[in-house]
Amino acid sequence: MSMITATTWVPRGFAAPFPSRYQFDEDEYERISKLANLQLEDAKEELEEAQASEKSKNGTSSKASKKDDECVRKKT
């Protein structure tokens, strides 16, 4: 038995010639909402980590700032 295969590369976002309409129900909306919230939380965590690493690169971490503030208060 021989098999003939055919493949075609389809660009990402390529529209179907005859698109089918999808009906969303409440469960699907909730699933999408949960996925979006997870992505949002991940993005917030990554932003906080990036800001913290940027502060530590510049030498302005919150711990260093607190120590500097205490030293200045003691001197005055």
mmJSON file of the N, C-alpha and C atoms, coordinates in Angstrom:
{"data_MODEL":{"atom_site":{
"group_PDB":["ATOM","ATOM","ATOM","ATOM","ATOM","ATOM","ATOM","ATOM","ATOM","ATOM","ATOM","ATOM","ATOM","ATOM","ATOM","ATOM","ATOM","ATOM","ATOM","ATOM","ATOM","ATOM","ATOM","ATOM","ATOM","ATOM","ATOM","ATOM","ATOM","ATOM","ATOM","ATOM","ATOM","ATOM","ATOM","ATOM","ATOM","ATOM","ATOM","ATOM","ATOM","ATOM","ATOM","ATOM","ATOM","ATOM","ATOM","ATOM","ATOM","ATOM","ATOM","ATOM","ATOM","ATOM","ATOM","ATOM","ATOM","ATOM","ATOM","ATOM","ATOM","ATOM","ATOM","ATOM","ATOM","ATOM","ATOM","ATOM","ATOM","ATOM","ATOM","ATOM","ATOM","ATOM","ATOM","ATOM","ATOM","ATOM","ATOM","ATOM","ATOM","ATOM","ATOM","ATOM","ATOM","ATOM","ATOM","ATOM","ATOM","ATOM","ATOM","ATOM","ATOM","ATOM","ATOM","ATOM","ATOM","ATOM","ATOM","ATOM","ATOM","ATOM","ATOM","ATOM","ATOM","ATOM","ATOM","ATOM","ATOM","ATOM","ATOM","ATOM","ATOM","ATOM","ATOM","ATOM","ATOM","ATOM","ATOM","ATOM","ATOM","ATOM","ATOM","ATOM","ATOM","ATOM","ATOM","ATOM","ATOM","ATOM","ATOM","ATOM","ATOM","ATOM","ATOM","ATOM","ATOM","ATOM","ATOM","ATOM","ATOM","ATOM","ATOM","ATOM","ATOM","ATOM","ATOM","ATOM","ATOM","ATOM","ATOM","ATOM","ATOM","ATOM","ATOM","ATOM","ATOM","ATOM","ATOM","ATOM","ATOM","ATOM","ATOM","ATOM","ATOM","ATOM","ATOM","ATOM","ATOM","ATOM","ATOM","ATOM","ATOM","ATOM","ATOM","ATOM","ATOM","ATOM","ATOM","ATOM","ATOM","ATOM","ATOM","ATOM","ATOM","ATOM","ATOM","ATOM","ATOM","ATOM","ATOM","ATOM","ATOM","ATOM","ATOM","ATOM","ATOM","ATOM","ATOM","ATOM","ATOM","ATOM","ATOM","ATOM","ATOM","ATOM","ATOM","ATOM","ATOM","ATOM","ATOM","ATOM","ATOM","ATOM","ATOM","ATOM","ATOM","ATOM","ATOM","ATOM","ATOM","ATOM","ATOM","ATOM","ATOM","ATOM","ATOM","ATOM"],
"id":[1,2,3,4,5,6,7,8,9,10,11,12,13,14,15,16,17,18,19,20,21,22,23,24,25,26,27,28,29,30,31,32,33,34,35,36,37,38,39,40,41,42,43,44,45,46,47,48,49,50,51,52,53,54,55,56,57,58,59,60,61,62,63,64,65,66,67,68,69,70,71,72,73,74,75,76,77,78,79,80,81,82,83,84,85,86,87,88,89,90,91,92,93,94,95,96,97,98,99,100,101,102,103,104,105,106,107,108,109,110,111,112,113,114,115,116,117,118,119,120,121,122,123,124,125,126,127,128,129,130,131,132,133,134,135,136,137,138,139,140,141,142,143,144,145,146,147,148,149,150,151,152,153,154,155,156,157,158,159,160,161,162,163,164,165,166,167,168,169,170,171,172,173,174,175,176,177,178,179,180,181,182,183,184,185,186,187,188,189,190,191,192,193,194,195,196,197,198,199,200,201,202,203,204,205,206,207,208,209,210,211,212,213,214,215,216,217,218,219,220,221,222,223,224,225,226,227,228],
"type_symbol":["N","C","C","N","C","C","N","C","C","N","C","C","N","C","C","N","C","C","N","C","C","N","C","C","N","C","C","N","C","C","N","C","C","N","C","C","N","C","C","N","C","C","N","C","C","N","C","C","N","C","C","N","C","C","N","C","C","N","C","C","N","C","C","N","C","C","N","C","C","N","C","C","N","C","C","N","C","C","N","C","C","N","C","C","N","C","C","N","C","C","N","C","C","N","C","C","N","C","C","N","C","C","N","C","C","N","C","C","N","C","C","N","C","C","N","C","C","N","C","C","N","C","C","N","C","C","N","C","C","N","C","C","N","C","C","N","C","C","N","C","C","N","C","C","N","C","C","N","C","C","N","C","C","N","C","C","N","C","C","N","C","C","N","C","C","N","C","C","N","C","C","N","C","C","N","C","C","N","C","C","N","C","C","N","C","C","N","C","C","N","C","C","N","C","C","N","C","C","N","C","C","N","C","C","N","C","C","N","C","C","N","C","C","N","C","C","N","C","C","N","C","C","N","C","C","N","C","C"],
"label_atom_id":["N","CA","C","N","CA","C","N","CA","C","N","CA","C","N","CA","C","N","CA","C","N","CA","C","N","CA","C","N","CA","C","N","CA","C","N","CA","C","N","CA","C","N","CA","C","N","CA","C","N","CA","C","N","CA","C","N","CA","C","N","CA","C","N","CA","C","N","CA","C","N","CA","C","N","CA","C","N","CA","C","N","CA","C","N","CA","C","N","CA","C","N","CA","C","N","CA","C","N","CA","C","N","CA","C","N","CA","C","N","CA","C","N","CA","C","N","CA","C","N","CA","C","N","CA","C","N","CA","C","N","CA","C","N","CA","C","N","CA","C","N","CA","C","N","CA","C","N","CA","C","N","CA","C","N","CA","C","N","CA","C","N","CA","C","N","CA","C","N","CA","C","N","CA","C","N","CA","C","N","CA","C","N","CA","C","N","CA","C","N","CA","C","N","CA","C","N","CA","C","N","CA","C","N","CA","C","N","CA","C","N","CA","C","N","CA","C","N","CA","C","N","CA","C","N","CA","C","N","CA","C","N","CA","C","N","CA","C","N","CA","C","N","CA","C","N","CA","C","N","CA","C","N","CA","C","N","CA","C","N","CA","C","N","CA","C"],
"label_alt_id":[null,null,null,null,null,null,null,null,null,null,null,null,null,null,null,null,null,null,null,null,null,null,null,null,null,null,null,null,null,null,null,null,null,null,null,null,null,null,null,null,null,null,null,null,null,null,null,null,null,null,null,null,null,null,null,null,null,null,null,null,null,null,null,null,null,null,null,null,null,null,null,null,null,null,null,null,null,null,null,null,null,null,null,null,null,null,null,null,null,null,null,null,null,null,null,null,null,null,null,null,null,null,null,null,null,null,null,null,null,null,null,null,null,null,null,null,null,null,null,null,null,null,null,null,null,null,null,null,null,null,null,null,null,null,null,null,null,null,null,null,null,null,null,null,null,null,null,null,null,null,null,null,null,null,null,null,null,null,null,null,null,null,null,null,null,null,null,null,null,null,null,null,null,null,null,null,null,null,null,null,null,null,null,null,null,null,null,null,null,null,null,null,null,null,null,null,null,null,null,null,null,null,null,null,null,null,null,null,null,null,null,null,null,null,null,null,null,null,null,null,null,null,null,null,null,null,null,null],
"label_comp_id":["MET","MET","MET","SER","SER","SER","MET","MET","MET","ILE","ILE","ILE","THR","THR","THR","ALA","ALA","ALA","THR","THR","THR","THR","THR","THR","TRP","TRP","TRP","VAL","VAL","VAL","PRO","PRO","PRO","ARG","ARG","ARG","GLY","GLY","GLY","PHE","PHE","PHE","ALA","ALA","ALA","ALA","ALA","ALA","PRO","PRO","PRO","PHE","PHE","PHE","PRO","PRO","PRO","SER","SER","SER","ARG","ARG","ARG","TYR","TYR","TYR","GLN","GLN","GLN","PHE","PHE","PHE","ASP","ASP","ASP","GLU","GLU","GLU","ASP","ASP","ASP","GLU","GLU","GLU","TYR","TYR","TYR","GLU","GLU","GLU","ARG","ARG","ARG","ILE","ILE","ILE","SER","SER","SER","LYS","LYS","LYS","LEU","LEU","LEU","ALA","ALA","ALA","ASN","ASN","ASN","LEU","LEU","LEU","GLN","GLN","GLN","LEU","LEU","LEU","GLU","GLU","GLU","ASP","ASP","ASP","ALA","ALA","ALA","LYS","LYS","LYS","GLU","GLU","GLU","GLU","GLU","GLU","LEU","LEU","LEU","GLU","GLU","GLU","GLU","GLU","GLU","ALA","ALA","ALA","GLN","GLN","GLN","ALA","ALA","ALA","SER","SER","SER","GLU","GLU","GLU","LYS","LYS","LYS","SER","SER","SER","LYS","LYS","LYS","ASN","ASN","ASN","GLY","GLY","GLY","THR","THR","THR","SER","SER","SER","SER","SER","SER","LYS","LYS","LYS","ALA","ALA","ALA","SER","SER","SER","LYS","LYS","LYS","LYS","LYS","LYS","ASP","ASP","ASP","ASP","ASP","ASP","GLU","GLU","GLU","CYS","CYS","CYS","VAL","VAL","VAL","ARG","ARG","ARG","LYS","LYS","LYS","LYS","LYS","LYS","THR","THR","THR"],
"label_asym_id":["A","A","A","A","A","A","A","A","A","A","A","A","A","A","A","A","A","A","A","A","A","A","A","A","A","A","A","A","A","A","A","A","A","A","A","A","A","A","A","A","A","A","A","A","A","A","A","A","A","A","A","A","A","A","A","A","A","A","A","A","A","A","A","A","A","A","A","A","A","A","A","A","A","A","A","A","A","A","A","A","A","A","A","A","A","A","A","A","A","A","A","A","A","A","A","A","A","A","A","A","A","A","A","A","A","A","A","A","A","A","A","A","A","A","A","A","A","A","A","A","A","A","A","A","A","A","A","A","A","A","A","A","A","A","A","A","A","A","A","A","A","A","A","A","A","A","A","A","A","A","A","A","A","A","A","A","A","A","A","A","A","A","A","A","A","A","A","A","A","A","A","A","A","A","A","A","A","A","A","A","A","A","A","A","A","A","A","A","A","A","A","A","A","A","A","A","A","A","A","A","A","A","A","A","A","A","A","A","A","A","A","A","A","A","A","A","A","A","A","A","A","A","A","A","A","A","A","A"],
"label_entity_id":["1","1","1","1","1","1","1","1","1","1","1","1","1","1","1","1","1","1","1","1","1","1","1","1","1","1","1","1","1","1","1","1","1","1","1","1","1","1","1","1","1","1","1","1","1","1","1","1","1","1","1","1","1","1","1","1","1","1","1","1","1","1","1","1","1","1","1","1","1","1","1","1","1","1","1","1","1","1","1","1","1","1","1","1","1","1","1","1","1","1","1","1","1","1","1","1","1","1","1","1","1","1","1","1","1","1","1","1","1","1","1","1","1","1","1","1","1","1","1","1","1","1","1","1","1","1","1","1","1","1","1","1","1","1","1","1","1","1","1","1","1","1","1","1","1","1","1","1","1","1","1","1","1","1","1","1","1","1","1","1","1","1","1","1","1","1","1","1","1","1","1","1","1","1","1","1","1","1","1","1","1","1","1","1","1","1","1","1","1","1","1","1","1","1","1","1","1","1","1","1","1","1","1","1","1","1","1","1","1","1","1","1","1","1","1","1","1","1","1","1","1","1","1","1","1","1","1","1"],
"label_seq_id":[1,1,1,2,2,2,3,3,3,4,4,4,5,5,5,6,6,6,7,7,7,8,8,8,9,9,9,10,10,10,11,11,11,12,12,12,13,13,13,14,14,14,15,15,15,16,16,16,17,17,17,18,18,18,19,19,19,20,20,20,21,21,21,22,22,22,23,23,23,24,24,24,25,25,25,26,26,26,27,27,27,28,28,28,29,29,29,30,30,30,31,31,31,32,32,32,33,33,33,34,34,34,35,35,35,36,36,36,37,37,37,38,38,38,39,39,39,40,40,40,41,41,41,42,42,42,43,43,43,44,44,44,45,45,45,46,46,46,47,47,47,48,48,48,49,49,49,50,50,50,51,51,51,52,52,52,53,53,53,54,54,54,55,55,55,56,56,56,57,57,57,58,58,58,59,59,59,60,60,60,61,61,61,62,62,62,63,63,63,64,64,64,65,65,65,66,66,66,67,67,67,68,68,68,69,69,69,70,70,70,71,71,71,72,72,72,73,73,73,74,74,74,75,75,75,76,76,76],
"pdbx_PDB_ins_code":[null,null,null,null,null,null,null,null,null,null,null,null,null,null,null,null,null,null,null,null,null,null,null,null,null,null,null,null,null,null,null,null,null,null,null,null,null,null,null,null,null,null,null,null,null,null,null,null,null,null,null,null,null,null,null,null,null,null,null,null,null,null,null,null,null,null,null,null,null,null,null,null,null,null,null,null,null,null,null,null,null,null,null,null,null,null,null,null,null,null,null,null,null,null,null,null,null,null,null,null,null,null,null,null,null,null,null,null,null,null,null,null,null,null,null,null,null,null,null,null,null,null,null,null,null,null,null,null,null,null,null,null,null,null,null,null,null,null,null,null,null,null,null,null,null,null,null,null,null,null,null,null,null,null,null,null,null,null,null,null,null,null,null,null,null,null,null,null,null,null,null,null,null,null,null,null,null,null,null,null,null,null,null,null,null,null,null,null,null,null,null,null,null,null,null,null,null,null,null,null,null,null,null,null,null,null,null,null,null,null,null,null,null,null,null,null,null,null,null,null,null,null,null,null,null,null,null,null],
"Cartn_x":[0.847,0.0,0.888,0.628,1.396,0.512,1.164,0.421,0.975,0.127,0.539,0.137,1.117,0.832,1.043,0.372,0.528,0.525,1.478,1.532,1.687,1.182,1.296,1.57,2.513,2.785,1.75,1.084,0.066,0.611,0.675,1.185,0.311,0.961,0.226,-0.759,-1.973,-3.002,-3.696,-3.406,-4.015,-5.493,-6.331,-7.776,-8.227,-9.179,-9.752,-10.639,-10.684,-11.525,-13.009,-13.44,-14.831,-14.837,-14.659,-14.562,-15.861,-15.704,-16.887,-17.085,-18.308,-18.626,-18.663,-17.997,-17.919,-18.853,-19.65,-20.569,-19.93,-19.745,-19.185,-20.291,-20.004,-20.928,-20.242,-20.936,-20.396,-19.119,-19.073,-17.877,-16.659,-16.863,-15.753,-15.287,-16.231,-15.862,-15.07,-15.476,-14.751,-13.354,-13.233,-11.929,-10.995,-11.515,-10.714,-10.329,-11.261,-10.996,-9.894,-9.943,-8.914,-7.549,-7.51,-6.24,-5.687,-6.564,-6.132,-5.615,-6.292,-5.844,-4.498,-4.292,-3.0,-1.889,-2.152,-1.147,-0.883,-1.918,-1.758,-0.926,-1.207,-0.441,1.022,1.258,2.63,3.354,2.662,3.264,3.591,2.699,2.956,4.168,4.277,5.422,6.719,6.688,7.88,8.269,7.282,7.559,8.202,7.658,8.222,9.648,9.891,11.243,12.197,11.734,12.577,12.889,11.897,12.129,13.091,12.948,13.844,15.269,15.425,16.775,17.374,16.55,17.043,17.504,16.745,17.14,18.437,18.577,19.798,20.993,20.784,21.872,22.33,21.38,21.695,22.133,22.037,22.433,21.401,20.177,19.126,18.08,18.526,17.552,16.917,15.77,15.046,15.814,16.526,17.313,18.442,19.114,20.201,19.662,18.538,17.952,17.593,17.048,16.695,17.936,19.007,20.254,20.832,20.799,21.298,20.492,19.183,18.329,18.664,18.92,19.258,20.59,21.567,22.877,22.763,21.972,21.788,21.117,20.134,19.436,20.375,21.268,22.195,23.194,23.61,24.599,24.019,22.73,22.148,21.668],
"Cartn_y":[-1.179,0.0,1.237,2.139,3.375,4.522,5.479,6.608,7.88,8.714,9.99,11.064,11.831,12.901,14.241,15.193,16.549,17.502,18.385,19.384,20.756,21.72,23.103,23.951,24.842,25.758,26.867,27.067,28.109,29.185,30.42,31.487,31.681,32.063,32.3,33.446,33.263,34.276,34.24,33.236,33.098,32.78,33.511,33.319,32.115,31.388,30.25,30.768,30.054,30.522,30.545,29.598,29.545,29.39,30.494,30.392,29.913,29.146,28.687,29.582,29.801,30.661,29.808,30.287,29.555,30.201,29.388,29.89,29.742,30.863,30.84,30.611,29.775,29.612,30.156,30.155,30.722,30.012,28.691,27.943,28.388,28.623,29.057,30.458,31.344,32.682,32.611,31.749,31.603,31.049,30.079,29.496,30.563,31.358,32.428,33.456,33.779,34.745,34.254,32.977,32.414,32.441,32.088,32.124,33.545,34.497,35.887,36.369,35.993,36.394,35.772,34.512,33.872,34.596,34.941,35.655,37.035,37.693,39.007,38.916,37.926,37.742,37.436,36.586,36.275,37.524,38.334,39.56,40.527,40.631,41.506,41.031,39.708,39.16,39.421,39.232,39.483,40.954,41.842,43.27,43.604,43.067,43.321,42.799,41.598,41.041,41.901,42.374,43.216,44.538,45.11,46.362,46.146,45.033,44.743,44.53,43.812,43.584,44.88,45.75,47.039,47.898,47.875,48.638,48.101,46.784,46.215,46.487,46.569,46.913,48.342,49.22,50.628,50.92,49.939,50.146,50.887,50.863,51.562,50.588,49.463,48.509,49.077,48.586,49.127,48.911,47.788,47.538,48.552,48.814,49.785,51.173,51.524,52.837,53.006,51.968,52.046,52.218,51.489,51.619,53.014,53.548,54.894,55.915,55.746,56.66,56.621,55.431,55.306,55.973,55.814,56.438,57.956,58.483,59.93,60.44,59.726,60.146,60.138,59.146,59.059,60.204,60.622,61.691,63.041,63.229,64.543,64.68],
"Cartn_z":[0.0,0.0,0.0,-0.877,-0.921,-0.44,0.162,0.704,0.084,-0.376,-0.936,0.071,0.483,1.439,0.762,1.241,0.725,1.903,1.909,2.974,2.35,3.033,2.6,3.827,3.718,4.814,4.774,5.878,5.976,6.897,6.414,7.265,8.503,9.587,10.823,10.603,11.061,10.91,9.566,8.781,7.458,7.618,6.931,7.051,6.232,6.776,6.058,4.929,3.802,2.702,3.062,3.872,4.321,5.842,6.566,8.023,8.655,9.711,10.441,11.658,11.994,13.13,14.389,15.435,16.683,17.69,18.359,19.372,20.753,21.446,22.79,23.803,24.78,25.892,27.146,28.26,29.497,29.943,29.775,30.17,29.367,28.087,27.228,27.623,27.936,28.389,29.695,30.611,31.872,31.643,30.742,30.442,29.866,28.955,28.355,29.41,30.291,31.351,32.283,32.653,33.528,32.857,31.572,30.846,30.77,30.518,30.434,31.785,32.873,34.204,34.542,34.165,34.403,33.653,32.411,31.628,32.211,32.699,33.306,34.58,35.421,36.648,36.338,35.344,34.949,34.458,33.684,33.163,34.3,35.288,36.431,37.216,37.435,38.153,37.393,36.077,35.273,35.326,35.317,35.408,36.745,37.837,39.158,39.253,38.699,38.715,37.893,36.747,35.899,36.594,37.266,37.977,39.136,39.839,40.959,40.47,39.372,38.856,38.328,37.756,37.273,38.444,39.532,40.715,41.296,41.336,41.901,40.993,39.686,38.768,39.0,39.249,39.458,40.883,41.756,43.138,43.949,43.538,44.273,44.762,45.277,45.789,47.04,47.393,48.536,49.829,49.954,51.16,51.277,50.176,50.19,50.503,49.958,50.2,51.667,52.286,53.702,54.555,54.229,54.989,54.82,53.605,53.359,54.148,54.175,54.923,56.408,56.946,58.362,58.658,57.764,57.958,57.943,57.055,56.963,58.224,58.739,59.956,61.152,61.236,62.361,62.337,61.145,61.019,61.404,61.23,61.507,62.9],
"occupancy":[1.0,1.0,1.0,1.0,1.0,1.0,1.0,1.0,1.0,1.0,1.0,1.0,1.0,1.0,1.0,1.0,1.0,1.0,1.0,1.0,1.0,1.0,1.0,1.0,1.0,1.0,1.0,1.0,1.0,1.0,1.0,1.0,1.0,1.0,1.0,1.0,1.0,1.0,1.0,1.0,1.0,1.0,1.0,1.0,1.0,1.0,1.0,1.0,1.0,1.0,1.0,1.0,1.0,1.0,1.0,1.0,1.0,1.0,1.0,1.0,1.0,1.0,1.0,1.0,1.0,1.0,1.0,1.0,1.0,1.0,1.0,1.0,1.0,1.0,1.0,1.0,1.0,1.0,1.0,1.0,1.0,1.0,1.0,1.0,1.0,1.0,1.0,1.0,1.0,1.0,1.0,1.0,1.0,1.0,1.0,1.0,1.0,1.0,1.0,1.0,1.0,1.0,1.0,1.0,1.0,1.0,1.0,1.0,1.0,1.0,1.0,1.0,1.0,1.0,1.0,1.0,1.0,1.0,1.0,1.0,1.0,1.0,1.0,1.0,1.0,1.0,1.0,1.0,1.0,1.0,1.0,1.0,1.0,1.0,1.0,1.0,1.0,1.0,1.0,1.0,1.0,1.0,1.0,1.0,1.0,1.0,1.0,1.0,1.0,1.0,1.0,1.0,1.0,1.0,1.0,1.0,1.0,1.0,1.0,1.0,1.0,1.0,1.0,1.0,1.0,1.0,1.0,1.0,1.0,1.0,1.0,1.0,1.0,1.0,1.0,1.0,1.0,1.0,1.0,1.0,1.0,1.0,1.0,1.0,1.0,1.0,1.0,1.0,1.0,1.0,1.0,1.0,1.0,1.0,1.0,1.0,1.0,1.0,1.0,1.0,1.0,1.0,1.0,1.0,1.0,1.0,1.0,1.0,1.0,1.0,1.0,1.0,1.0,1.0,1.0,1.0,1.0,1.0,1.0,1.0,1.0,1.0,1.0,1.0,1.0,1.0,1.0,1.0],
"B_iso_or_equiv":[0.0,0.0,0.0,0.0,0.0,0.0,0.0,0.0,0.0,0.0,0.0,0.0,0.0,0.0,0.0,0.0,0.0,0.0,0.0,0.0,0.0,0.0,0.0,0.0,0.0,0.0,0.0,0.0,0.0,0.0,0.0,0.0,0.0,0.0,0.0,0.0,0.0,0.0,0.0,0.0,0.0,0.0,0.0,0.0,0.0,0.0,0.0,0.0,0.0,0.0,0.0,0.0,0.0,0.0,0.0,0.0,0.0,0.0,0.0,0.0,0.0,0.0,0.0,0.0,0.0,0.0,0.0,0.0,0.0,0.0,0.0,0.0,0.0,0.0,0.0,0.0,0.0,0.0,0.0,0.0,0.0,0.0,0.0,0.0,0.0,0.0,0.0,0.0,0.0,0.0,0.0,0.0,0.0,0.0,0.0,0.0,0.0,0.0,0.0,0.0,0.0,0.0,0.0,0.0,0.0,0.0,0.0,0.0,0.0,0.0,0.0,0.0,0.0,0.0,0.0,0.0,0.0,0.0,0.0,0.0,0.0,0.0,0.0,0.0,0.0,0.0,0.0,0.0,0.0,0.0,0.0,0.0,0.0,0.0,0.0,0.0,0.0,0.0,0.0,0.0,0.0,0.0,0.0,0.0,0.0,0.0,0.0,0.0,0.0,0.0,0.0,0.0,0.0,0.0,0.0,0.0,0.0,0.0,0.0,0.0,0.0,0.0,0.0,0.0,0.0,0.0,0.0,0.0,0.0,0.0,0.0,0.0,0.0,0.0,0.0,0.0,0.0,0.0,0.0,0.0,0.0,0.0,0.0,0.0,0.0,0.0,0.0,0.0,0.0,0.0,0.0,0.0,0.0,0.0,0.0,0.0,0.0,0.0,0.0,0.0,0.0,0.0,0.0,0.0,0.0,0.0,0.0,0.0,0.0,0.0,0.0,0.0,0.0,0.0,0.0,0.0,0.0,0.0,0.0,0.0,0.0,0.0,0.0,0.0,0.0,0.0,0.0,0.0],
"pdbx_formal_charge":[null,null,null,null,null,null,null,null,null,null,null,null,null,null,null,null,null,null,null,null,null,null,null,null,null,null,null,null,null,null,null,null,null,null,null,null,null,null,null,null,null,null,null,null,null,null,null,null,null,null,null,null,null,null,null,null,null,null,null,null,null,null,null,null,null,null,null,null,null,null,null,null,null,null,null,null,null,null,null,null,null,null,null,null,null,null,null,null,null,null,null,null,null,null,null,null,null,null,null,null,null,null,null,null,null,null,null,null,null,null,null,null,null,null,null,null,null,null,null,null,null,null,null,null,null,null,null,null,null,null,null,null,null,null,null,null,null,null,null,null,null,null,null,null,null,null,null,null,null,null,null,null,null,null,null,null,null,null,null,null,null,null,null,null,null,null,null,null,null,null,null,null,null,null,null,null,null,null,null,null,null,null,null,null,null,null,null,null,null,null,null,null,null,null,null,null,null,null,null,null,null,null,null,null,null,null,null,null,null,null,null,null,null,null,null,null,null,null,null,null,null,null,null,null,null,null,null,null],
"auth_seq_id":[1,1,1,2,2,2,3,3,3,4,4,4,5,5,5,6,6,6,7,7,7,8,8,8,9,9,9,10,10,10,11,11,11,12,12,12,13,13,13,14,14,14,15,15,15,16,16,16,17,17,17,18,18,18,19,19,19,20,20,20,21,21,21,22,22,22,23,23,23,24,24,24,25,25,25,26,26,26,27,27,27,28,28,28,29,29,29,30,30,30,31,31,31,32,32,32,33,33,33,34,34,34,35,35,35,36,36,36,37,37,37,38,38,38,39,39,39,40,40,40,41,41,41,42,42,42,43,43,43,44,44,44,45,45,45,46,46,46,47,47,47,48,48,48,49,49,49,50,50,50,51,51,51,52,52,52,53,53,53,54,54,54,55,55,55,56,56,56,57,57,57,58,58,58,59,59,59,60,60,60,61,61,61,62,62,62,63,63,63,64,64,64,65,65,65,66,66,66,67,67,67,68,68,68,69,69,69,70,70,70,71,71,71,72,72,72,73,73,73,74,74,74,75,75,75,76,76,76],
"auth_comp_id":["MET","MET","MET","SER","SER","SER","MET","MET","MET","ILE","ILE","ILE","THR","THR","THR","ALA","ALA","ALA","THR","THR","THR","THR","THR","THR","TRP","TRP","TRP","VAL","VAL","VAL","PRO","PRO","PRO","ARG","ARG","ARG","GLY","GLY","GLY","PHE","PHE","PHE","ALA","ALA","ALA","ALA","ALA","ALA","PRO","PRO","PRO","PHE","PHE","PHE","PRO","PRO","PRO","SER","SER","SER","ARG","ARG","ARG","TYR","TYR","TYR","GLN","GLN","GLN","PHE","PHE","PHE","ASP","ASP","ASP","GLU","GLU","GLU","ASP","ASP","ASP","GLU","GLU","GLU","TYR","TYR","TYR","GLU","GLU","GLU","ARG","ARG","ARG","ILE","ILE","ILE","SER","SER","SER","LYS","LYS","LYS","LEU","LEU","LEU","ALA","ALA","ALA","ASN","ASN","ASN","LEU","LEU","LEU","GLN","GLN","GLN","LEU","LEU","LEU","GLU","GLU","GLU","ASP","ASP","ASP","ALA","ALA","ALA","LYS","LYS","LYS","GLU","GLU","GLU","GLU","GLU","GLU","LEU","LEU","LEU","GLU","GLU","GLU","GLU","GLU","GLU","ALA","ALA","ALA","GLN","GLN","GLN","ALA","ALA","ALA","SER","SER","SER","GLU","GLU","GLU","LYS","LYS","LYS","SER","SER","SER","LYS","LYS","LYS","ASN","ASN","ASN","GLY","GLY","GLY","THR","THR","THR","SER","SER","SER","SER","SER","SER","LYS","LYS","LYS","ALA","ALA","ALA","SER","SER","SER","LYS","LYS","LYS","LYS","LYS","LYS","ASP","ASP","ASP","ASP","ASP","ASP","GLU","GLU","GLU","CYS","CYS","CYS","VAL","VAL","VAL","ARG","ARG","ARG","LYS","LYS","LYS","LYS","LYS","LYS","THR","THR","THR"],
"auth_asym_id":["A","A","A","A","A","A","A","A","A","A","A","A","A","A","A","A","A","A","A","A","A","A","A","A","A","A","A","A","A","A","A","A","A","A","A","A","A","A","A","A","A","A","A","A","A","A","A","A","A","A","A","A","A","A","A","A","A","A","A","A","A","A","A","A","A","A","A","A","A","A","A","A","A","A","A","A","A","A","A","A","A","A","A","A","A","A","A","A","A","A","A","A","A","A","A","A","A","A","A","A","A","A","A","A","A","A","A","A","A","A","A","A","A","A","A","A","A","A","A","A","A","A","A","A","A","A","A","A","A","A","A","A","A","A","A","A","A","A","A","A","A","A","A","A","A","A","A","A","A","A","A","A","A","A","A","A","A","A","A","A","A","A","A","A","A","A","A","A","A","A","A","A","A","A","A","A","A","A","A","A","A","A","A","A","A","A","A","A","A","A","A","A","A","A","A","A","A","A","A","A","A","A","A","A","A","A","A","A","A","A","A","A","A","A","A","A","A","A","A","A","A","A","A","A","A","A","A","A"],
"auth_atom_id":["N","CA","C","N","CA","C","N","CA","C","N","CA","C","N","CA","C","N","CA","C","N","CA","C","N","CA","C","N","CA","C","N","CA","C","N","CA","C","N","CA","C","N","CA","C","N","CA","C","N","CA","C","N","CA","C","N","CA","C","N","CA","C","N","CA","C","N","CA","C","N","CA","C","N","CA","C","N","CA","C","N","CA","C","N","CA","C","N","CA","C","N","CA","C","N","CA","C","N","CA","C","N","CA","C","N","CA","C","N","CA","C","N","CA","C","N","CA","C","N","CA","C","N","CA","C","N","CA","C","N","CA","C","N","CA","C","N","CA","C","N","CA","C","N","CA","C","N","CA","C","N","CA","C","N","CA","C","N","CA","C","N","CA","C","N","CA","C","N","CA","C","N","CA","C","N","CA","C","N","CA","C","N","CA","C","N","CA","C","N","CA","C","N","CA","C","N","CA","C","N","CA","C","N","CA","C","N","CA","C","N","CA","C","N","CA","C","N","CA","C","N","CA","C","N","CA","C","N","CA","C","N","CA","C","N","CA","C","N","CA","C","N","CA","C","N","CA","C","N","CA","C","N","CA","C","N","CA","C","N","CA","C","N","CA","C"],
"pdbx_PDB_model_num":[1,1,1,1,1,1,1,1,1,1,1,1,1,1,1,1,1,1,1,1,1,1,1,1,1,1,1,1,1,1,1,1,1,1,1,1,1,1,1,1,1,1,1,1,1,1,1,1,1,1,1,1,1,1,1,1,1,1,1,1,1,1,1,1,1,1,1,1,1,1,1,1,1,1,1,1,1,1,1,1,1,1,1,1,1,1,1,1,1,1,1,1,1,1,1,1,1,1,1,1,1,1,1,1,1,1,1,1,1,1,1,1,1,1,1,1,1,1,1,1,1,1,1,1,1,1,1,1,1,1,1,1,1,1,1,1,1,1,1,1,1,1,1,1,1,1,1,1,1,1,1,1,1,1,1,1,1,1,1,1,1,1,1,1,1,1,1,1,1,1,1,1,1,1,1,1,1,1,1,1,1,1,1,1,1,1,1,1,1,1,1,1,1,1,1,1,1,1,1,1,1,1,1,1,1,1,1,1,1,1,1,1,1,1,1,1,1,1,1,1,1,1,1,1,1,1,1,1]
}}}
